[in-house]
Amino acid sequence: MKRILPLLAALILMACSGHKKDRAEEQARKDNVNLVLRVSRQNRLYTAEYQVHKIVTHDDLLHLKGTILGFEYDQKFSLGDRKVAIPIDVTLKSYVDFSNFTERNVERSGDFIHITLPDPRIVITASKVDNKGIRQYTSLFRSNYTDAELTDFTRQGVESILEQVPQMGILTTARESAAQTLIPLLTEMGYDEEHIVITFRQGLDTSKVREIYDNEGSVIKL
Amino acid sequence: MKKLIKLLKFILGLVAMALILLTFFTLRSCWRGIPSPINVQAYFQKEIDLTPSQIRAVEQIGEWEFLCITDEEMVDTAITHWFTPDDRLVRIYQGSLRLGIDFQDCQEHWATSKGDTAILRLPPIKLLDRNFIDEARARSFYEHGEWDAQAKEDLYRRAQRRMIARCLTPENIQRAEENARTQMEALFRTLGYKFVRVEISPAP
Protein backbone atom coordinates (compact mmCIF):
# COMPACT_ATOMS: atom_id res chain seq x y z
CA MET A 1 0.00 0.00 0.00
CA LYS A 2 2.86 2.36 0.92
CA ARG A 3 4.36 1.85 -2.53
CA ILE A 4 1.09 2.36 -4.36
CA LEU A 5 0.21 5.66 -2.65
CA PRO A 6 3.05 7.78 -4.14
CA LEU A 7 2.35 6.24 -7.54
CA LEU A 8 -1.32 7.18 -7.27
CA ALA A 9 -0.41 10.71 -6.14
CA ALA A 10 1.90 11.12 -9.13
CA LEU A 11 -0.84 9.88 -11.48
CA ILE A 12 -3.39 12.33 -10.03
CA LEU A 13 -0.90 15.20 -10.34
CA MET A 14 -0.25 14.29 -13.98
CA ALA A 15 -3.96 14.08 -14.64
CA CYS A 16 -4.69 17.51 -13.20
CA SER A 17 -1.97 19.39 -15.01
CA GLY A 18 -2.37 20.27 -18.66
CA HIS A 19 0.37 19.35 -21.11
CA LYS A 20 1.24 20.74 -24.46
CA LYS A 21 0.91 18.24 -27.24
CA ASP A 22 3.72 17.70 -29.67
CA ARG A 23 3.89 20.27 -32.44
CA ALA A 24 3.13 17.68 -35.13
CA GLU A 25 0.20 16.20 -33.24
CA GLU A 26 -1.15 19.65 -32.40
CA GLN A 27 -0.80 20.72 -36.01
CA ALA A 28 -2.89 17.76 -37.07
CA ARG A 29 -5.68 18.69 -34.68
CA LYS A 30 -5.86 22.31 -35.60
CA ASP A 31 -8.63 22.91 -37.98
CA ASN A 32 -8.29 25.62 -40.52
CA VAL A 33 -11.26 27.02 -42.31
CA ASN A 34 -10.72 29.24 -45.31
CA LEU A 35 -13.18 32.06 -45.05
CA VAL A 36 -12.94 34.78 -47.66
CA LEU A 37 -10.84 35.27 -50.76
CA ARG A 38 -11.32 38.38 -52.87
CA VAL A 39 -9.19 39.02 -55.93
CA SER A 40 -9.07 42.45 -57.54
CA ARG A 41 -7.03 43.76 -60.47
CA GLN A 42 -5.10 46.91 -59.62
CA ASN A 43 -2.91 49.49 -61.28
CA ARG A 44 -1.22 51.26 -58.41
CA LEU A 45 2.25 52.67 -58.04
CA TYR A 46 3.36 52.59 -54.39
CA THR A 47 5.87 55.35 -53.79
CA ALA A 48 6.50 55.74 -50.06
CA GLU A 49 6.46 53.49 -47.03
CA TYR A 50 6.23 54.56 -43.39
CA GLN A 51 6.93 52.28 -40.44
CA VAL A 52 5.10 53.63 -37.40
CA HIS A 53 5.57 52.32 -33.89
CA LYS A 54 3.21 52.94 -31.03
CA ILE A 55 2.80 51.69 -27.50
CA VAL A 56 -0.89 51.40 -26.84
CA THR A 57 -1.70 51.69 -23.14
CA HIS A 58 -4.87 51.06 -21.22
CA ASP A 59 -5.55 51.73 -17.57
CA ASP A 60 -8.59 49.81 -16.39
CA LEU A 61 -9.77 51.74 -13.34
CA LEU A 62 -13.17 51.49 -11.69
CA HIS A 63 -15.14 54.70 -12.24
CA LEU A 64 -18.16 55.74 -10.20
CA LYS A 65 -20.28 58.34 -11.91
CA GLY A 66 -23.62 59.87 -11.07
CA THR A 67 -25.45 62.50 -9.03
CA ILE A 68 -26.10 62.88 -5.31
CA LEU A 69 -28.74 65.47 -4.40
CA GLY A 70 -28.01 67.43 -7.57
CA PHE A 71 -24.20 67.25 -7.34
CA GLU A 72 -22.50 65.49 -10.25
CA TYR A 73 -19.41 63.39 -9.66
CA ASP A 74 -17.06 61.10 -11.59
CA GLN A 75 -14.58 59.40 -9.32
CA LYS A 76 -11.78 56.94 -10.13
CA PHE A 77 -10.91 54.13 -7.73
CA SER A 78 -7.60 52.33 -7.88
CA LEU A 79 -9.09 49.28 -6.18
CA GLY A 80 -8.90 46.37 -8.62
CA ASP A 81 -6.66 48.24 -11.03
CA ARG A 82 -5.12 46.60 -14.08
CA LYS A 83 -2.92 48.02 -16.81
CA VAL A 84 -1.61 46.88 -20.15
CA ALA A 85 0.95 48.19 -22.65
CA ILE A 86 0.85 46.79 -26.21
CA PRO A 87 3.64 47.67 -28.67
CA ILE A 88 2.36 47.75 -32.25
CA ASP A 89 4.02 48.37 -35.61
CA VAL A 90 1.99 49.70 -38.50
CA THR A 91 3.04 49.90 -42.16
CA LEU A 92 1.56 52.80 -44.11
CA LYS A 93 2.06 53.13 -47.84
CA SER A 94 1.16 55.89 -50.23
CA TYR A 95 0.24 55.18 -53.82
CA VAL A 96 -0.88 56.77 -57.05
CA ASP A 97 -3.73 54.98 -58.78
CA PHE A 98 -3.28 54.78 -62.54
CA SER A 99 -6.67 53.12 -63.17
CA ASN A 100 -8.18 56.40 -64.34
CA PHE A 101 -5.02 57.78 -65.96
CA THR A 102 -6.00 59.03 -69.42
CA GLU A 103 -4.71 61.25 -72.21
CA ARG A 104 -6.09 64.22 -70.28
CA ASN A 105 -3.28 63.66 -67.75
CA VAL A 106 -0.59 64.03 -70.41
CA GLU A 107 0.41 67.12 -72.38
CA ARG A 108 3.08 66.82 -75.04
CA SER A 109 4.63 69.64 -76.97
CA GLY A 110 7.65 68.77 -79.07
CA ASP A 111 10.27 67.28 -76.74
CA PHE A 112 8.43 68.44 -73.63
CA ILE A 113 6.10 66.26 -71.60
CA HIS A 114 3.89 67.36 -68.72
CA ILE A 115 2.18 64.68 -66.64
CA THR A 116 -0.49 65.48 -64.07
CA LEU A 117 -0.72 62.57 -61.66
CA PRO A 118 -3.86 61.55 -59.78
CA ASP A 119 -4.08 62.40 -56.07
CA PRO A 120 -1.89 60.20 -53.90
CA ARG A 121 -3.71 57.98 -51.41
CA ILE A 122 -2.67 56.30 -48.19
CA VAL A 123 -3.35 52.74 -47.16
CA ILE A 124 -2.46 50.66 -44.14
CA THR A 125 -0.92 47.53 -45.60
CA ALA A 126 -0.03 45.75 -42.36
CA SER A 127 -0.13 45.98 -38.61
CA LYS A 128 1.70 43.73 -36.18
CA VAL A 129 1.47 43.30 -32.45
CA ASP A 130 4.70 42.60 -30.61
CA ASN A 131 3.17 39.82 -28.50
CA LYS A 132 6.39 39.21 -26.58
CA GLY A 133 6.61 42.89 -25.68
CA ILE A 134 3.15 43.09 -24.12
CA ARG A 135 3.22 43.93 -20.40
CA GLN A 136 0.23 43.39 -18.13
CA TYR A 137 -0.18 44.35 -14.49
CA THR A 138 -3.24 42.93 -12.80
CA SER A 139 -4.35 43.35 -9.18
CA LEU A 140 -5.49 40.45 -7.04
CA PHE A 141 -9.17 41.06 -7.63
CA ARG A 142 -9.07 41.20 -11.40
CA SER A 143 -8.54 38.70 -14.20
CA ASN A 144 -6.01 39.12 -17.00
CA TYR A 145 -7.02 40.94 -20.17
CA THR A 146 -8.68 38.62 -22.65
CA ASP A 147 -7.45 38.19 -26.21
CA ALA A 148 -10.59 39.96 -27.46
CA GLU A 149 -9.85 43.00 -25.25
CA LEU A 150 -6.23 43.17 -26.43
CA THR A 151 -7.39 42.96 -30.05
CA ASP A 152 -9.83 45.82 -29.48
CA PHE A 153 -7.08 48.01 -27.97
CA THR A 154 -4.84 47.23 -30.96
CA ARG A 155 -7.58 48.36 -33.34
CA GLN A 156 -8.02 51.58 -31.36
CA GLY A 157 -4.24 52.12 -31.46
CA VAL A 158 -4.13 51.82 -35.25
CA GLU A 159 -7.07 54.21 -35.54
CA SER A 160 -5.24 56.76 -33.41
CA ILE A 161 -2.16 56.45 -35.68
CA LEU A 162 -4.41 57.27 -38.63
CA GLU A 163 -5.58 60.43 -36.91
CA GLN A 164 -1.96 61.57 -36.78
CA VAL A 165 -1.26 60.87 -40.47
CA PRO A 166 -1.79 64.47 -41.69
CA GLN A 167 1.00 65.65 -39.38
CA MET A 168 3.47 63.05 -40.69
CA GLY A 169 4.00 64.70 -44.07
CA ILE A 170 3.57 61.37 -45.81
CA LEU A 171 1.92 62.92 -48.87
CA THR A 172 4.87 65.22 -49.55
CA THR A 173 7.16 62.19 -49.53
CA ALA A 174 4.66 60.33 -51.72
CA ARG A 175 4.63 63.05 -54.36
CA GLU A 176 8.41 63.44 -54.42
CA SER A 177 8.88 59.71 -54.62
CA ALA A 178 6.33 59.33 -57.44
CA ALA A 179 8.26 61.87 -59.49
CA GLN A 180 11.56 60.16 -58.70
CA THR A 181 10.13 56.84 -59.92
CA LEU A 182 8.61 58.18 -63.13
CA ILE A 183 11.36 60.56 -64.26
CA PRO A 184 13.99 57.78 -64.74
CA LEU A 185 11.37 55.79 -66.66
CA LEU A 186 10.71 58.68 -69.04
CA THR A 187 14.43 59.40 -69.47
CA GLU A 188 14.91 55.74 -70.40
CA MET A 189 12.22 56.26 -73.03
CA GLY A 190 14.23 59.06 -74.56
CA TYR A 191 12.97 62.23 -72.89
CA ASP A 192 15.48 64.75 -71.60
CA GLU A 193 15.18 65.08 -67.82
CA GLU A 194 14.88 68.86 -68.13
CA HIS A 195 11.93 68.45 -70.47
CA ILE A 196 9.84 66.41 -68.03
CA VAL A 197 7.34 68.09 -65.69
CA ILE A 198 5.35 66.05 -63.20
CA THR A 199 2.65 67.79 -61.17
CA PHE A 200 -0.25 66.87 -58.95
CA ARG A 201 -3.74 68.28 -58.85
CA GLN A 202 -4.01 71.40 -56.74
CA GLY A 203 -6.54 71.77 -53.96
CA LEU A 204 -6.24 68.43 -52.19
CA ASP A 205 -7.00 68.99 -48.51
CA THR A 206 -4.24 66.99 -46.83
CA SER A 207 -5.28 68.03 -43.33
CA LYS A 208 -8.29 65.68 -43.39
CA VAL A 209 -7.51 61.98 -43.14
CA ARG A 210 -10.74 61.04 -44.91
CA GLU A 211 -9.64 62.93 -48.03
CA ILE A 212 -6.45 60.95 -48.49
CA TYR A 213 -7.17 57.64 -46.82
CA ASP A 214 -8.04 54.55 -48.86
CA ASN A 215 -11.04 53.18 -47.02
CA GLU A 216 -11.54 50.31 -49.41
CA GLY A 217 -8.10 48.79 -49.32
CA SER A 218 -7.17 49.57 -45.73
CA VAL A 219 -7.60 47.59 -42.61
CA ILE A 220 -9.32 50.32 -40.64
CA LYS A 221 -12.52 51.84 -41.98
CA LEU A 222 -13.10 55.50 -41.26
CA MET B 1 -11.09 49.69 22.39
CA LYS B 2 -14.56 50.97 23.28
CA LYS B 3 -13.88 54.10 21.22
CA LEU B 4 -12.91 52.00 18.22
CA ILE B 5 -16.08 49.89 18.50
CA LYS B 6 -18.11 53.12 18.75
CA LEU B 7 -16.43 54.50 15.64
CA LEU B 8 -17.03 51.27 13.71
CA LYS B 9 -20.68 51.26 14.74
CA PHE B 10 -20.99 54.87 13.59
CA ILE B 11 -19.43 54.08 10.18
CA LEU B 12 -21.63 51.00 9.78
CA GLY B 13 -24.67 53.09 10.68
CA LEU B 14 -23.76 55.68 8.03
CA VAL B 15 -23.26 53.00 5.37
CA ALA B 16 -26.56 51.33 6.29
CA MET B 17 -28.35 54.67 6.15
CA ALA B 18 -26.83 55.45 2.75
CA LEU B 19 -27.91 52.04 1.46
CA ILE B 20 -31.45 52.47 2.80
CA LEU B 21 -31.70 55.91 1.18
CA LEU B 22 -30.30 54.60 -2.09
CA THR B 23 -32.78 51.69 -2.09
CA PHE B 24 -35.67 53.98 -1.22
CA PHE B 25 -34.92 56.51 -3.95
CA THR B 26 -34.22 53.81 -6.54
CA LEU B 27 -37.49 52.01 -5.78
CA ARG B 28 -39.42 55.28 -5.84
CA SER B 29 -37.79 56.16 -9.13
CA CYS B 30 -38.71 52.78 -10.61
CA TRP B 31 -42.32 52.71 -9.42
CA ARG B 32 -43.40 56.31 -9.81
CA GLY B 33 -40.97 57.43 -12.49
CA ILE B 34 -39.67 60.29 -10.30
CA PRO B 35 -35.99 60.99 -11.01
CA SER B 36 -33.84 59.77 -8.13
CA PRO B 37 -31.65 62.38 -6.35
CA ILE B 38 -29.05 59.63 -5.87
CA ASN B 39 -27.75 58.07 -9.05
CA VAL B 40 -24.68 55.84 -9.15
CA GLN B 41 -23.13 54.16 -12.18
CA ALA B 42 -20.03 51.98 -12.08
CA TYR B 43 -18.04 51.47 -15.27
CA PHE B 44 -14.60 50.60 -16.60
CA GLN B 45 -12.93 52.75 -19.21
CA LYS B 46 -12.89 50.99 -22.60
CA GLU B 47 -10.86 53.58 -24.50
CA ILE B 48 -7.09 53.47 -24.71
CA ASP B 49 -4.90 56.27 -23.32
CA LEU B 50 -3.57 58.96 -25.63
CA THR B 51 0.05 58.14 -26.45
CA PRO B 52 2.36 59.44 -29.20
CA SER B 53 3.24 57.53 -32.36
CA GLN B 54 6.84 57.23 -33.45
CA ILE B 55 7.91 57.10 -37.10
CA ARG B 56 10.61 54.42 -37.19
CA ALA B 57 11.45 54.52 -40.90
CA VAL B 58 10.53 56.39 -44.05
CA GLU B 59 11.42 54.75 -47.34
CA GLN B 60 10.95 55.77 -50.94
CA ILE B 61 9.73 52.74 -52.82
CA GLY B 62 8.70 51.94 -56.37
CA GLU B 63 6.29 49.03 -56.36
CA TRP B 64 3.65 48.60 -59.04
CA GLU B 65 0.71 46.51 -57.88
CA PHE B 66 -1.32 44.58 -60.44
CA LEU B 67 -3.29 42.13 -58.31
CA CYS B 68 -4.56 42.33 -54.75
CA ILE B 69 -5.87 39.25 -52.96
CA THR B 70 -7.70 39.79 -49.70
CA ASP B 71 -7.79 36.68 -47.59
CA GLU B 72 -9.08 35.57 -44.19
CA GLU B 73 -7.74 32.57 -42.34
CA MET B 74 -9.05 30.98 -39.18
CA VAL B 75 -6.41 29.20 -37.12
CA ASP B 76 -6.62 27.65 -33.70
CA THR B 77 -4.49 26.02 -31.07
CA ALA B 78 -5.34 23.87 -28.07
CA ILE B 79 -3.87 22.47 -24.88
CA THR B 80 -5.51 19.24 -23.79
CA HIS B 81 -6.29 18.52 -20.15
CA TRP B 82 -7.25 15.09 -18.92
CA PHE B 83 -10.08 15.96 -16.57
CA THR B 84 -10.79 19.65 -17.08
CA PRO B 85 -11.99 21.24 -20.35
CA ASP B 86 -9.31 21.88 -22.99
CA ASP B 87 -7.77 25.33 -23.36
CA ARG B 88 -8.43 26.62 -26.83
CA LEU B 89 -7.76 29.80 -28.77
CA VAL B 90 -9.32 30.47 -32.18
CA ARG B 91 -8.33 33.60 -34.10
CA ILE B 92 -9.32 34.95 -37.50
CA TYR B 93 -6.64 36.87 -39.36
CA GLN B 94 -7.06 39.13 -42.38
CA GLY B 95 -4.45 40.03 -44.94
CA SER B 96 -4.07 41.64 -48.35
CA LEU B 97 -1.44 40.07 -50.57
CA ARG B 98 -0.25 42.46 -53.26
CA LEU B 99 1.31 41.05 -56.41
CA GLY B 100 3.30 43.20 -58.80
CA ILE B 101 6.76 44.34 -59.78
CA ASP B 102 9.42 46.13 -57.78
CA PHE B 103 11.35 48.72 -59.76
CA GLN B 104 14.44 47.79 -57.76
CA ASP B 105 14.42 44.46 -59.61
CA CYS B 106 14.45 46.14 -63.04
CA GLN B 107 17.57 45.72 -65.08
CA GLU B 108 19.35 48.54 -66.86
CA HIS B 109 17.51 49.83 -69.96
CA TRP B 110 14.37 47.93 -69.07
CA ALA B 111 12.28 50.53 -70.87
CA THR B 112 13.34 51.62 -74.34
CA SER B 113 11.71 52.97 -77.46
CA LYS B 114 12.21 52.56 -81.19
CA GLY B 115 10.25 55.15 -83.13
CA ASP B 116 6.62 54.75 -82.15
CA THR B 117 7.18 51.44 -80.31
CA ALA B 118 7.82 51.15 -76.58
CA ILE B 119 9.65 48.04 -75.42
CA LEU B 120 9.36 47.08 -71.75
CA ARG B 121 11.25 44.27 -70.05
CA LEU B 122 9.64 43.83 -66.65
CA PRO B 123 11.04 41.78 -63.75
CA PRO B 124 9.09 38.74 -62.48
CA ILE B 125 5.79 39.27 -60.69
CA LYS B 126 6.24 38.72 -56.99
CA LEU B 127 4.63 39.25 -53.61
CA LEU B 128 5.48 42.88 -52.96
CA ASP B 129 5.48 42.68 -49.17
CA ARG B 130 5.58 39.60 -46.97
CA ASN B 131 4.29 41.70 -44.12
CA PHE B 132 0.64 41.70 -45.20
CA ILE B 133 -1.40 40.60 -42.18
CA ASP B 134 -3.40 43.23 -40.35
CA GLU B 135 -3.52 42.25 -36.72
CA ALA B 136 -5.66 45.28 -36.02
CA ARG B 137 -8.43 43.46 -37.85
CA ALA B 138 -7.76 40.07 -36.35
CA ARG B 139 -10.65 38.71 -34.36
CA SER B 140 -10.55 36.53 -31.32
CA PHE B 141 -13.27 34.04 -32.17
CA TYR B 142 -12.99 31.78 -29.13
CA GLU B 143 -10.76 31.86 -26.09
CA HIS B 144 -10.56 29.52 -23.14
CA GLY B 145 -7.57 29.48 -20.84
CA GLU B 146 -4.46 31.62 -20.56
CA TRP B 147 -2.33 32.08 -23.69
CA ASP B 148 1.25 33.26 -23.83
CA ALA B 149 2.99 35.39 -26.47
CA GLN B 150 4.58 32.38 -28.18
CA ALA B 151 1.21 30.73 -28.81
CA LYS B 152 -0.12 33.90 -30.46
CA GLU B 153 3.06 34.33 -32.48
CA ASP B 154 2.74 30.73 -33.73
CA LEU B 155 -0.86 31.39 -34.80
CA TYR B 156 0.22 34.52 -36.68
CA ARG B 157 3.01 32.69 -38.53
CA ARG B 158 0.69 29.81 -39.42
CA ALA B 159 -1.95 32.16 -40.80
CA GLN B 160 0.77 33.93 -42.81
CA ARG B 161 2.07 30.66 -44.28
CA ARG B 162 -1.43 29.49 -45.17
CA MET B 163 -2.31 32.76 -46.88
CA ILE B 164 0.85 32.63 -48.98
CA ALA B 165 0.17 29.00 -49.93
CA ARG B 166 -3.43 29.80 -50.87
CA CYS B 167 -2.91 33.09 -52.71
CA LEU B 168 0.54 32.97 -54.29
CA THR B 169 -0.49 30.40 -56.87
CA PRO B 170 0.62 30.12 -60.53
CA GLU B 171 -2.95 31.10 -61.56
CA ASN B 172 -2.82 34.33 -59.58
CA ILE B 173 0.68 35.13 -60.84
CA GLN B 174 -0.61 34.62 -64.38
CA ARG B 175 -3.58 36.92 -63.69
CA ALA B 176 -1.19 39.58 -62.39
CA GLU B 177 1.01 39.19 -65.50
CA GLU B 178 -2.00 39.58 -67.80
CA ASN B 179 -3.11 42.68 -65.96
CA ALA B 180 0.47 44.07 -65.98
CA ARG B 181 0.53 43.73 -69.78
CA THR B 182 -2.88 45.38 -70.17
CA GLN B 183 -2.11 48.27 -67.83
CA MET B 184 1.39 48.95 -69.17
CA GLU B 185 0.13 48.94 -72.75
CA ALA B 186 -2.62 51.40 -71.84
CA LEU B 187 -0.21 53.64 -69.93
CA PHE B 188 2.36 53.84 -72.70
CA ARG B 189 -0.31 54.41 -75.36
CA THR B 190 -1.47 57.32 -73.22
CA LEU B 191 2.11 58.58 -73.25
CA GLY B 192 2.00 58.64 -77.05
CA TYR B 193 3.36 55.30 -78.27
CA LYS B 194 1.38 53.51 -80.97
CA PHE B 195 2.80 50.07 -80.27
CA VAL B 196 3.83 48.64 -76.91
CA ARG B 197 5.74 45.38 -76.40
CA VAL B 198 5.76 44.04 -72.84
CA GLU B 199 8.05 41.18 -71.81
CA ILE B 200 7.77 39.85 -68.28
CA SER B 201 10.48 37.60 -66.85
CA PRO B 202 8.96 34.33 -65.64
CA ALA B 203 8.49 33.92 -61.88
CA PRO B 204 11.21 31.75 -60.34
Interface residues (C-beta under 8 A of the other chain):
Chain A: M14 A15 C16 S17 G18 H19 K20 K21 E26 R29 K30 D31 N32 V33 N34 L35 V36 L37 R38 V39 S40 R41 Q42 N43 R44 L45 Y46 T47 A48 E49 Y50 Q51 V52 H53 K54 I55 V56 T57 H58 D59 D60 L61 L62 H63 L64 K65 G66 T67 I68 L69 G70 I88 D89 V90 T91 K93 Y95 F98 F101 T102 E103 N105 V106 R108 I113 I124 T125 A126 S127 K128 V129 N131 K132 I134 N144 T146 D147 A148 T151 D152 F153 T154 R155 Q156 G157 V158 S160 I161 Q164 M168 T173 E176 S177 Q180 T181 L185 L186 E188 M189 G190 G217 V219 I220
Chain B: P37 I38 N39 V40 Q41 A42 Y43 F44 Q45 K46 E47 I48 D49 L50 T51 P52 S53 Q54 I55 R56 A57 V58 E59 Q60 I61 G62 E63 W64 E65 F66 L67 C68 I69 T70 D71 E72 E73 M74 V75 D76 T77 A78 I79 T80 H81 W82 F83 T84 D87 L89 R91 I92 Q94 G95 S96 R98 G100 F103 H109 W110 A111 T112 S113 A118 L128 D129 N131 F132 I133 D134 E135 A136 R137 A138 R139 S140 E143 E146 W147 A149 Q150 K152 E153 Y156 R158 R162 R166 C167 N172 R175 N179 Q183 L187 T190 L191 G192
